[in-house]
């Protein structure tokens, strides 16, 4: 899952939200030195990613991605799942998307001291550029995917990958709506936080 979904699935504390994003920045982090709430958030992040990667619906959706982008299928789906989470926000949350974003941005700002430097740099951009707002459109997802493509240091065909997500948007949206409630139930059942 991508940043928005990880924040959505976190507990309503700064420490949990930091921990739930830390999974993408944990290289070099000494887990034993983390506070229990941050560590539990990190464990939740990893459990969410494991469940997602092994879910039959997600595996089927990855098969829609063409051979030239197959290695990036997980990234593509993680990003577009944030889009569909926003589109169907009212099904999953009693709080508005805008109010939730305000809370998430504030938590990321308040949690800077708990983050490794690389995470601080990225989350400062997330806040300043209001990334989650841009995920409301597939064009915004495309822009974010192309930013990821900019950082890839080998020859690839990842640029323009949003076109495949647009082509299969009905299938992906249906898949997300089948998958995400099961992910929420899984997080609730394992109670890592």
ABEGO torsion letter per residue (X at the ends): XBAAAAAAABBBBAAAAAAAAAAAAABGBBAAABBAAAAAAAAAAAAAAAAAAABAAAAAAAAABBAAAAAAAAAAAAAAAAAAAAAAAAAABABBAAAAAAAAAAAAAAAAAABBAAAAAAAAAAAAAGAAAAAABAAAAAAAAAAAAAABABBBAABGAAAAAAAAAAAAAAAAAAAAAAAAAAAAAAGAX
